[in-house]
Amino acid sequence: MEIGAVNSLSYEDFVDTFGNVVEKCPIIVAAVWSRRPFASLLDMEVSINEFIEALPESGREGILRCHPDLAGKDLQSGTLTEESREEQGHAGLDTLDAAEIAHMARLNTQYKLRFGFPFVICARMNNKATILRELSERLKNDRAVELACAIEEVKKICHLRLKTLMLHDLPNKL
């Protein structure tokens, strides 16, 4: 998909196509649609990141709360978004044994109790061992540092999801 094709998308098609580049937050791409035309994919990504950074703390926390627990009940029950399922699978989180699932669940619970939002890491850039290590390490952060760290991970996820979408053709309905 060329950036010219992206710029020519109607509002509805733009949101349909890019609505999950930030997990379950189509409002973000809905808001940046009006910033078209984008000069490049990077320009579009910068617009999304600027929108996220301009949100109050509660808005950034809300973005994080849209993310599922890694290796959590949504993965086990098959209710993850397609993107999250693929990303968690890429990291090997769909191959955890019962003990690893229990360990991850304990860490996820500790993390949410400490910070008030789920642990977010770019699963496509990690594997199950590094994810477990990062989860344990990031539990030591203070809340402000962790909020910033988690938002940076959201941006990494968004970057990779945008790149993936741009490698595909436009939806058939266009």
C-alpha positions, 0 to 999 in steps of 0.5 A: 500500500502506497502512502498516496493510497492511504491518504485517499482513504475515506474516514471509514476505510482509514479507521477500518484499516488502521483502527487497531494499530494501537490495541483496541483504540480506533479513536486514535487513528480516527483523530489523526485522519484529519492530519492527512495528507501524510508525506510518508508512513513515518509522518503518519506514525509521528502523528499517532505518537504525537496524539498519544503524547498529547493525551493526559496521563489518564488517557495514556493509562486508558490506552494501556488498559486496552491491552490484554494480559500476556499469555492471559485468559484471552490467549487461552480462550482464543479471544485476542485480537488477530494482531495480539494473537499473532504477536503473542504467538511470535514470542512463544507465549502460546506454547507456555506450559502450565507452570509458565502460565501460572508464573506469568499470571502471578507476575501479571497480577502483581504488575496490575496491582502495582501500576493499575494497568496491564504489562505491555511489551512489544512481543514481536521484538521479544521471546517468552524468556525476555518477556518474563525477565522484563516483567520481573524487572519492570515491577521495580520501576516507579509508576511514572517511569513505568507509564512512560516505558509502557507507552514506548512499548505501545509505540513499538507495537504501533510501528510494527503493525503499521509496517505490516499493514503497509506491506499489504494491498488496500481492502477489497472494498475500495 
